[in-house]
Amino acid sequence: MDLKDIVSISGMSGLHKIIGKTKTGLILETVGTAKRFPTGIQDNVSILDDISMFTEDGDMKLAEVFVKLNEKEKAGEVIPDGKVDVKTQRAFVTATIKLDNERVYDSDVKKLLTWFHLLKGQLDFTTLKSAAATEETAADAEVVKAETSTDGEEKPKAKKVAAPKAPKNVAPKNIASKANSKGSGGAKTTYRPKSV
């Protein structure tokens, strides 16, 4: 199972695996049960692969967070679950990933730990770790590539120039008149565009 196939739905507990698509949404199966249901346009669906946590060093993808939690568990530490008091949960997560305590709510920490315990038997952490490392290496390479040219010299930074804006109150150039087919003997009506 991969994080890009698992979703969370606002207002609905648990996690759900994508098993199909419809014209207006997804067909999901709740993780841990065989319950299947469709989503609609009104459902707010978040793919776990797109979720990040605020840390002191910047945003950290959920895959990286899960890998760090798994490493802690392999080292013999007990990962608190969603039933432990919030202070213990927050202290553990802050020590693990340097959580930005000002920007992350208690409910987010609880959700993170609940998701980890729900998925830890079903995720392949070696694949997650290699994907996170590949993504981090690619991001670092892009930064280096942007800062230096092929001969090793620094490139001057390009300035962004905004495109000139057209004035708002300018009439269209082609005002065409068309013949009125319903009227008498070739009376003409003028085409008037909608005002902007």
N, C-alpha and C positions, 0 to 999 in steps of 0.2 A: 504494500500500500504506500502511496506517495502523497505528500501534503497537497499537491495540486488537485487531487481527487477527493479531498475532504473539505467540507464546508461547515460553517456555523450560520444559523439563521437567527436574526434578532427576534427576541420574544419567545424563542423555543429552546428548551434545554437540550444538552447533548450535542454530539457531532454526527454528521451525516456524510455518507459516501455517495459520490455521483455514479449512477449506474446507467443513465441514459439522458436524452434531451427531448424536449417537446418544442412546439412552435413558440410557446410563451414562457417556457421555464425549463426546469430540470426534473428528472426522476431521481429521487434520493432513497437511500436505505440507511436507517439509523444504525450507527456503530454499536455493536453489542447485541442487537436484536435483528430480527428479519423483517421489521416493519418497513414497508415501502410506501412512499407518497410522492405526489407531484408538487412542485412549487408554482406559484403564479407570478404575475407581474408585480404585485404589491409586496412580495416577500423581499426582505433585505438580506441577501445572501453574501457571505464573505468567504472567499477561498483562503484556507490556512496558509498556503504558500505566499500569499500577498501581505500577510499580517507581519508587523514589526513591533518590537518593544522599544520604548525610550530608555536609553542608557546614558551614563555620563559621557561616554565616548561617541555618541551618536545613535542612530537607529540600528537595531540588531534584528535580523530576520528570525522568525519563529523557529525555523529549522535549526539555526545556530543555537538558540536558547534550549531547544530540546536536546541537542547533542551535548551541551554543557551539563544539563541536568542528568543525562544518562551517564556521563563520566563521573559525576559526583556519586551516583547510585552504585556504579561499579567499584568506586573507591571505598564503599562500605557505609556511606552516609545515608541516613533515612530521609527521603524526600517527603516533606509534609504534604498531606492531602488537603482537600477543600474543607474538611471538617475541623481542622486545627484552627486556633485563634489567629486573627489577622496579623497581629504583631509578629508572631513566629513565622508565618508565611512570608511576610515582607522582609524580615531580617534574613531569611534563608536565600530568597531570590536576590536581594541586594548584594549579599556576599558572593553569590554565584556569578552574576552578570553585571555588577555595578549599576543596578537599577536607578533610574532618575526618579527619586521619590516625590518630587514636586509635580511631575507630569503624569504619573501612573496612579490610577485609582486602586483602592483595595479590591474592588470587584474584579478588576483586570488580573491582579495577582492570583486571586482565588480561581478565576477561570483558567489561567495558564496552568496552574498545578493540577486542576481537575482534568484538563485536556491531556496533560502529560501522562497521568495515571490511566486514563482511558485508552491511550494510544500506544503505551510503551511495549505492550506485547505484540503489537501489530505493525510497528514501524521498523524499517531496516536502518539502524543508526549509522552503519558504515556508509551506506549510500547517501544519507543526509549529510554526513560529515564531508564526504568527497565532493558533493554538490556545493556545499557551503564554501569549501576551500577553493574550488574552481571559480565560483562566482567572485570571491574576494580577490583572487589572483587576477581575474579579468578586469575587475574594477581598478586595481592598482596599475595594471598595464595600460589602461586607457588614460589614467592620470599622467603617467610617465610619458606616454606617446604625445599627449596634448602639450606637455611642458617642454619637450625637446624635439629637435628635428632629426633627420637621418644622420647628419654629420656630427651630432652631439651638441650643437649650439642651441642656446635657448631661442625660442621663437618669440617675436613680439606678440603680446596678447592682442587679439582682434577686438576692435570696438564694435559694439552693437549700434546700428543706426536704424532709427525708426523710419518706416515708410511715410511719405507725406500723406496727410489726411485730406480728403476731398471736403470742400465746404458743404455744409448741410443744406443750405437754402438755394441750391442751384437747380434751375429748371432743366429737364431733359432736353437734349439737343434736337432730337427728331420728334416733333409733334406732328403726327400724321392725322389727316382727316379722312374719314371714310364715308362712302355714300350710304345713305339711309335707304334700305330696300323697302321699308314699310311705308315710308312717307310719300308725299306727292312729288312727282316729277323731278327727281334728282336733288332734293333738298339735302344739304350736307350737315352732319353733326361732327363736332370736333372731339377727338379723343383726348380725355384728360386723365393723366396718371394719378394714382393715389398719392397723397402727400406723405412725405417721409416722417 
